Each structure stands twice: as C-alpha cells, then as structure tokens.
Amino acid sequence: MSNASEDISNVVLVHGAFADGSGWRGVYDALVAQGYHVTIAQIPLTSLADDVAATTRVLDRQDGATILVGHSWGGTVITEAGVHPNVAGLVYVSALAPDAGETTAQQYEGFGPTPHFVIDVGDDGFGFLNPEKFAIGFAADLGKADAAFLRDSQVPINMSVFSTPVGNAAWRDKPSWAVIGTEDNAFDQAMLQHMATRIGASITTVPASHALFVSQPAAIAEVIVTAARNVPVSVG
C-alpha cells in the first residue's frame, strides 16, 4: 500500500458556518491513522477576509504541499485561500465554490429553496440556525445527542459574508474533488452538483445530511487520500 509520505502528507480542514473545527474529529482520526499530518483551521466566521486570514496562518505553518478541505461556507474560504503556494489540491465537502468576482449568495440563484434550513438573524447581523429546525436542516443523519451538541455549540456567522465577492478562485488552477451529501437539506442538490461540475471536480456522493463531515468521516477521508495521491507534489 502506498504510504502518505510518498505523496502529499499535509491536510488542512476548514469548517463551515454555524460550526467549529471539532466536527472534523472523525476525519482527523482517519487521516492521522494513515500517516497524514492534519491541521484544523478554526475560522471566526466574522468576515471572508478574517476567515481567509485564519486559514492562511495555518497554511503558512505547513512544511510543503497540502490538500485544503472545506465544508459548506468553508468552500468559499478555500476558494480564496487556496491560491496559497502550499496548496496543491482542493476538496469541497457539500461546499460552496464561487468564481472570482462572484459572491457566495449568487451561488443560490436559480435553485430550489431549502425550507428546513432556517437562519435566525440578530440585530447585529449574525445568524444562528433555528434550534427547532437544526436537526432536520443540518444534521438529520446524526443521533439526537450528537445533533443536539452541534445545535448547542453553534458559532454564528456574520451574514454579510454571503454578499462579499471572492477575489480569487483557486479551483481554476488547482485540481479539485467534491463530496456531496445526497440528503443535504442546506442546499438544493442541483446547486451542489452544478457547483462541483463547474469547477471540474471529481465528484463522490454519499447518503448523508449537511453534517456529512461528522457522519461520513471514512468516505471523506478516502476522497482526501485520493486527492493526496493524485496531485503532483510540487507546489509554488
């Protein structure tokens, strides 16, 4: 079996909105067990610039070629941050993927509504997922206890991020993979397929909710390993 040290050995995981990096634990464990050096970027969800800066700080600490992974809003973040010279490949996990000059909000245009994914926005412009709808909207394939923990440990996002244009589209120059949860209630399935196809990603589908980064760690780790073994190691 090929060893991770023969290929790309660094992986950086970026979480999405309403969550933090702890949800990546299963993916982290699966990759570390195979010899990968895995780092989880904790992004503040306060602005696109802040989230990209937090990711870039982590990328700066990598010792070479890296696979950069983003879930949901994290896809927008890796699209911008992925131009970093250490990034050799991108993995989008039910993730947004705007082009340069586009906003994240534009990705939703023309696609169906998601009535179970309800965001409550406060007077300060930060949004939480509605607690009554959280389980079905975000984590329908998790047990009650795990879904409740995710609900009660939410990190709110500054809703203005969705109207912030992306300056760079790393997927235009770097190979991409996508993992899509077929039971994701946060995005229209047609939207997820459209975004992944547009960026030329190799697409893997799994029967999972929007919380597939928690519920499907083995499948996601497998795609990341595939990326690491099929991207040229040279970076820059």
Secondary structure as UniProt FT lines:
FT   HELIX           4..6
FT   STRAND          10..14
FT   TURN            17..18
FT   HELIX           21..24
FT   HELIX           25..32
FT   TURN            33..35
FT   STRAND          37..41
FT   HELIX           48..60
FT   STRAND          66..71
FT   HELIX           73..81
FT   TURN            82..83
FT   TURN            85..86
FT   STRAND          87..93
FT   TURN            100..101
FT   HELIX           105..108
FT   TURN            109..110
FT   TURN            115..116
FT   STRAND          119..121
FT   TURN            123..124
FT   STRAND          126..129
FT   TURN            131..133
FT   HELIX           134..138
FT   TURN            140..141
FT   HELIX           144..152
FT   STRAND          157..158
FT   HELIX           159..163
FT   HELIX           170..172
FT   STRAND          176..181
FT   TURN            182..183
FT   HELIX           189..198
FT   TURN            199..200
FT   STRAND          202..206
FT   TURN            210..211
FT   HELIX           212..215
FT   HELIX           217..230
//
